[in-house]
Amino acid sequence: MRIAVELTGAFVLVWGLYSIRQSQIPDEGRVVEQRGSDPAMEARVMDIASNFICSCGRCGEKPLETCACDTAIVERNEIRRQLGNDQSDLEVIAIINKQFGSVLSH
Protein backbone atom coordinates (compact mmCIF):
# COMPACT_ATOMS: atom_id res chain seq x y z
CA MET A 1 0.00 0.00 0.00
CA ARG A 2 2.82 2.39 0.91
CA ILE A 3 4.53 1.78 -2.45
CA ALA A 4 1.31 2.62 -4.29
CA VAL A 5 1.02 5.91 -2.39
CA GLU A 6 4.67 6.75 -3.10
CA LEU A 7 4.29 5.90 -6.79
CA THR A 8 1.15 8.02 -7.02
CA GLY A 9 2.94 10.91 -5.33
CA ALA A 10 5.91 10.57 -7.66
CA PHE A 11 3.60 10.50 -10.69
CA VAL A 12 1.78 13.63 -9.51
CA LEU A 13 5.11 15.41 -8.93
CA VAL A 14 6.49 14.46 -12.36
CA TRP A 15 3.24 15.37 -14.09
CA GLY A 16 3.15 18.73 -12.28
CA LEU A 17 6.74 19.56 -13.22
CA TYR A 18 6.08 18.53 -16.83
CA SER A 19 2.97 20.73 -16.97
CA ILE A 20 4.85 23.74 -15.61
CA ARG A 21 7.66 23.22 -18.12
CA GLN A 22 5.22 22.90 -21.03
CA SER A 23 3.52 26.16 -20.07
CA GLN A 24 6.89 27.93 -20.29
CA ILE A 25 7.62 26.75 -23.84
CA PRO A 26 6.21 29.28 -26.31
CA ASP A 27 3.83 27.94 -28.93
CA GLU A 28 4.89 28.77 -32.47
CA GLY A 29 2.43 31.21 -33.93
CA ARG A 30 1.12 32.31 -30.55
CA VAL A 31 2.27 35.90 -31.18
CA VAL A 32 -0.38 37.80 -33.13
CA GLU A 33 0.14 41.03 -35.05
CA GLN A 34 -2.19 43.62 -33.51
CA ARG A 35 -2.83 45.69 -36.63
CA GLY A 36 -5.23 48.54 -36.21
CA SER A 37 -7.94 49.70 -38.59
CA ASP A 38 -6.46 53.20 -38.98
CA PRO A 39 -4.30 53.26 -42.14
CA ALA A 40 -2.51 56.42 -41.01
CA MET A 41 -1.51 54.78 -37.71
CA GLU A 42 -0.31 51.64 -39.50
CA ALA A 43 1.74 53.84 -41.86
CA ARG A 44 3.37 55.45 -38.79
CA VAL A 45 4.11 52.01 -37.35
CA MET A 46 5.83 50.93 -40.56
CA ASP A 47 7.65 54.24 -40.87
CA ILE A 48 9.04 53.82 -37.35
CA ALA A 49 9.80 50.13 -37.98
CA SER A 50 11.83 51.14 -41.04
CA ASN A 51 14.41 52.55 -38.63
CA PHE A 52 15.20 49.06 -37.29
CA ILE A 53 16.30 45.59 -38.26
CA CYS A 54 14.74 42.60 -36.53
CA SER A 55 16.52 42.03 -33.23
CA CYS A 56 16.01 38.26 -32.95
CA GLY A 57 19.38 37.42 -34.47
CA ARG A 58 17.94 34.50 -36.44
CA CYS A 59 16.41 36.33 -39.40
CA GLY A 60 19.55 37.49 -41.13
CA GLU A 61 18.94 41.09 -40.07
CA LYS A 62 15.74 41.56 -42.06
CA PRO A 63 14.10 45.00 -41.94
CA LEU A 64 11.66 45.21 -39.03
CA GLU A 65 8.83 46.41 -41.25
CA THR A 66 8.97 43.25 -43.41
CA CYS A 67 10.23 40.52 -41.07
CA ALA A 68 7.53 38.00 -40.12
CA CYS A 69 9.14 36.29 -37.10
CA ASP A 70 7.57 36.45 -33.64
CA THR A 71 10.20 38.89 -32.39
CA ALA A 72 9.44 41.35 -35.20
CA ILE A 73 5.71 41.07 -34.47
CA VAL A 74 6.33 41.77 -30.78
CA GLU A 75 8.43 44.81 -31.67
CA ARG A 76 5.81 46.21 -34.08
CA ASN A 77 3.08 45.59 -31.51
CA GLU A 78 5.15 47.57 -29.01
CA ILE A 79 5.45 50.41 -31.53
CA ARG A 80 1.65 50.41 -31.82
CA ARG A 81 1.28 50.40 -28.05
CA GLN A 82 3.65 53.33 -27.64
CA LEU A 83 1.91 55.31 -30.38
CA GLY A 84 -1.37 54.57 -28.63
CA ASN A 85 0.13 56.17 -25.53
CA ASP A 86 0.53 59.40 -27.53
CA GLN A 87 4.31 59.14 -27.79
CA SER A 88 5.90 61.05 -30.68
CA ASP A 89 7.60 59.08 -33.45
CA LEU A 90 11.03 60.11 -32.13
CA GLU A 91 10.10 59.07 -28.60
CA VAL A 92 8.91 55.69 -29.88
CA ILE A 93 12.15 55.18 -31.82
CA ALA A 94 14.13 55.88 -28.63
CA ILE A 95 11.91 53.55 -26.57
CA ILE A 96 12.12 50.69 -29.08
CA ASN A 97 15.87 51.13 -29.43
CA LYS A 98 16.30 51.02 -25.65
CA GLN A 99 14.02 48.01 -25.31
CA PHE A 100 15.13 45.92 -28.31
CA GLY A 101 18.12 47.66 -29.93
CA SER A 102 18.93 47.15 -33.61
CA VAL A 103 18.31 50.74 -34.71
CA LEU A 104 19.71 51.56 -38.13
CA SER A 105 22.10 54.46 -38.37
CA HIS A 106 21.06 56.78 -41.18
Secondary structure in CASP SS format (residue, H / E / C, confidence):
PFRMAT SS
TARGET T0000
AUTHOR 0000-0000-0000
METHOD secondary structure of the structure
MODEL  1
M C 1.00
R H 1.00
I H 1.00
A H 1.00
V H 1.00
E H 1.00
L H 1.00
T H 1.00
G H 1.00
A H 1.00
F H 1.00
V H 1.00
L H 1.00
V H 1.00
W H 1.00
G H 1.00
L H 1.00
Y H 1.00
S H 1.00
I H 1.00
R H 1.00
Q H 1.00
S H 1.00
Q H 1.00
I C 1.00
P C 1.00
D C 1.00
E C 1.00
G C 1.00
R C 1.00
V C 1.00
V C 1.00
E C 1.00
Q C 1.00
R C 1.00
G C 1.00
S C 1.00
D C 1.00
P H 1.00
A H 1.00
M H 1.00
E H 1.00
A H 1.00
R H 1.00
V H 1.00
M H 1.00
D H 1.00
I H 1.00
A H 1.00
S C 1.00
N C 1.00
F E 1.00
I E 1.00
C C 1.00
S C 1.00
C C 1.00
G C 1.00
R C 1.00
C C 1.00
G C 1.00
E C 1.00
K C 1.00
P E 1.00
L C 1.00
E C 1.00
T C 1.00
C C 1.00
A C 1.00
C C 1.00
D H 1.00
T H 1.00
A H 1.00
I H 1.00
V H 1.00
E H 1.00
R H 1.00
N H 1.00
E H 1.00
I H 1.00
R H 1.00
R H 1.00
Q H 1.00
L H 1.00
G H 1.00
N C 1.00
D C 1.00
Q C 1.00
S C 1.00
D H 1.00
L H 1.00
E H 1.00
V H 1.00
I H 1.00
A H 1.00
I H 1.00
I H 1.00
N H 1.00
K H 1.00
Q H 1.00
F H 1.00
G C 1.00
S C 1.00
V E 1.00
L C 1.00
S C 1.00
H C 1.00
END
